Amino acid sequence: MGTSKNGQGRSSRWIAVMSGLVALLFVAAAVPTAHAGTGKASVLKGTWIGTYSGYDADGYKSGQEKLVISKVKGSNAQGTWQYRSSAKKKWSKPQPLTLSVFDREETENGGMADYIYGGDAEGTYSGKYDDSDDSLIFAYVSRSQNVLTLTLELKRK
């Protein structure tokens, strides 16, 4: 047909190289949005107050929660937590708490969300910080036999 074997080889190699480059560009463009990396715990520093609600083996619980994040370094934070039930006016004794910002991504509205995991002597926290409304939302699960599971919704004070 008018084309040599070498001409076909160069043409198919050219197509393969171009296809590879286009695929590489698509992957390179997608990677930053798929995983934006570890966040900075400095966004957590301060006093956070809000509500908690959930269940344990004895029934429904609700009240107020206070986190005070006093030390941050890199993606790690240290502070204290306190609570008071709806009926009490006095905060409980401060207890130690540590948190880690393990992932960060852009939200639909163009803000950033930092995903957080942490713990205290009684259980674990899993949640996120949303910079669009400066809020923290956690799910908390105790390690006790009473099986306490709470949702915490906190705002910076």
Secondary structure, 3 states (H helix, E strand, C coil): CCCCHHHHHHHHHHHHHHHHHHHHHHHHHHHHHHCCCCCCHHHHCEEEEEEEEEEECCEEEEEEEEEEEEEEECCEEEEEEEEEECCCCCCCCCEEEEEEEEEEEECCCCCEEEEEEEEECCEEEEEEEECCCCEEEEEEEECCCCCCEEEEEEEEC
